[in-house]
Amino acid sequence: MKEYDVVVAGAGPAGSMAALHAARGGLSVLLLEKRAEIGAPKRCAEGVSLRRLREVGIEPDRKWISSEIIGTTMRSPGGAVLKVDESSEDGEVGYVLDRHLFDKHIAKLAAEAGAEVRTRAACRAVSAEDGRPVSVAVRGIDGEEEIGLGCLVAADGFESQVARWAGVDTSLRAEDIDICCQYLMSGVDIEPGYCEFLLGSGTPGGYAWIFPKGPGIANVGLGIQASLSSKERCARYYLDRFVASEPRLSKGSILEISGGAVSTCPGFGPTVYDGLVLVGDAARIINPLTGGGIYHALMTGMHAGRVIAGSGKAGGYTAESMAEYERLWKERIQEELDTNWKAKERYVRMDDAEIDRFIAKAASFGLKKVRPEELIKVARTQ
């Protein structure tokens, strides 16, 4: 049986960052991706800020940037508009990525650092001894294989089968899940440079978005709370209704359809166990107010890889030796997750009239940035 110090299940941003930093730390690393192509299909609006890319050591590259974002527009059901040019404050901008290329870029960095990368290689089971993972069964293009490991990284996203197979309860309330559907559309009339959010009862418990990806092309999507979804009125039903109601979108063409679920909870239980670390969406570390998770994936993957490398050199991979990982990510993001989850809980109870008043008030505040913490300050004055 072939063995590695670290096996990472999932080659999204979280998994590839964990593999990158563990390999840079001198460990033997195997990065597994069940799909045939890293970065596809995408289930993401693809927005991320420059500030947070640089925080995890990634400099922008035009090869994987679809468009530069300078501001945000928020619209209420009654037509109130909050529009902020965020570049006017300090020149900071964000980007709408091409996740097909961005995810491959991070995986390529991991490979260059020494990690072995395999695509169409799906984890099928986790074997444990004394409650600790010791191997994974992998089905690849050449058949089944058992692979030994010192540490297993669950980076397989919202579904997180690997974490469950390893004995971790990753279940969520329906109120802490959003079901999303997104179209990549061409021939649409959009404002370049602005990510747009549309709130209200047309998106029960969630919101709609328009993220520009170039002239006349955009990610147009919508998420609704799982507890408010039904077979007849699912996310795609509301998205189709939204697109049909917007003249600037209704004449466009759909080039791609994607969908899936995201967690909207403030994280959960331990993310470190003996021989096991959970990162990104698999650890429910995602912005519960917006559902955004690219930065959270990159950040948790970075810290996980570094801590695992240190633990491996010390001969560990125990929960105790890797506890620094949980301390680092919680120190950076837990307070924000808690605050945004409380804001999400408040938002889903707001009716259209309240949302109208909120957006109108926010527009009068002279905001320089549209970030959750700034919007929460506005909400507290209502």
Secondary structure, 3 states (H helix, E strand, C coil): CCEEEEEEECCCHHHHHHHHHHHHCCCCEEEEECCCCCCCCCCCCCEEEHHHHHHCCCCCCHHHEEEEECEEEEECCCCCEEEEECHHHHCCCEEEECHHHHHHHHHHHHHHCCCEEEECCEEEEEEEECCEEEEEEEEECCEEEEEEEEEEEECCCCCCHHHHHCCCCCCCCHHHEEEEEEEEEECCCCCCCEEEEEECCCCCCCEEEEEEEECCEEEEEEEEEHHHCCCCCCHHHHHHHHHHHCHHHHCCEEEEEEEEEEECCCCCCCCEECCEEECHHHHCCCCCCCCCCHHHHHHHHHHHHHHHHHHHHCCCCCCCCCHHHHHHHHHHHHHHHHHHHHHHHHHCCCCHHHHHHHHHHHHCCCCCCCCHHHHHHHHCCC
